[in-house]
């Protein structure tokens, strides 16, 4: 059973060939500009002759950087900027992303090699489990206004621009108007302050400790929300709620 799919970089005409290389668990794929038969040939003078190696495992894969001087970056295209660096000479670095893009710096160009790991294995919940259920790490209600505010803050990066600047307060207000016609700068700021407490970035009102001053509050909220999948692209529908389902 194949578990890893590798999509080669575009051709010199900047077009995809449509080719895909499929690896079963335990199989390896060498890539570079001079590789043995069965490897992934990347015909670019800026790529090492033997640039790296991909190894398939059951539900993930590893990458080895065989370059002597060049760091590779493995991006998560769906992760709002999430990435890992693979240093020169690093062997078998594990990659946890379902969809990944190896970015190879090559004499002024950035060559992408896409790797898909669609296989998922999950533990089955035990039948008749006794005891109290585990409390959720973050409790959010997707019907509340504070969640719509959080979604509006996260939207630019969820839409595929991982390094996009966060929207201004006025932009957030305008984005919320379809689902929340009465939104204002004051009400949005109140919800941001509430989120900072709810998501434990600031102490709650029940304590006398004000906690450290939280600079970059919006950035902290978005970073936390995207890191732990509190807001996903599917959740952006709350920004266009139809009439009769206005946010509370």
C-alpha positions, 0 to 999 in steps of 0.5 A: 500500500502506497503511503507517500506521494511525491509531486516533482517541481515544475518544468523549465516552462513552469508547467506541471508534468502531472507525474507523481511518484508513489512510495510504500512504507520503507521505500526511499527516493533520492532527488537531485540533478544527478541521481541513479535510475528511479530517483527524482531528477531535478535538472537545475544547476543550482541543485546538488547532484545528490541533494536529498532523500525522502523515506516513506513510513506508515503515516509520515515521511522523513527527509535527509538533506545531503547538501553540504551548505544549503538549508532546506525548508519544508512548508505546510501549505495549509498551516499558516506559515508552519514550517521546519528547517532541515540543516545541511547534512541532517539525516531522516528529519521527520515531517509531520504535515499531511501536505508538504512542500520541500523548498530547494534554494537553487541559484536564485530560484526556489524549487518546490517538491510537494509531498503528500501523506494522505494516510491517517491512523487513529486510535479507537475509543475504548468501549465502556470507558469509566471515569470523568471525561477529560476537560477540553484544552480550549473551550470555544463556542463557534456561535458566539461573537468572540469566535467570529472576531477570532475567525476574522483575525485569522482569515488572511493567513487561513486563505493561503497568505501565511505571512500576511499582516493581521487586519486592522480593527476597522477591517475586522469591523467591516468583515464582521458586518454581514453576520454582526451588523452592529459591530464596532471598534469598541465591541471588537476590542472588548471581544479581543480582550475577552479572548485573551482571558478565555484562551489564558493569555491573560489572567481572569478577573477572579485574580488580583494579578493583572499578569504581564503586559500583553503586547501584540495581543492580536498576533498572540491570539492568531498564533495560538488559534492557528497552532492548535487549530482552534480556527480552520478554513471551514470555520470562516463561514461564521463571517457570512452567517445568513439572516436569522442566524446572527451571532450572539 
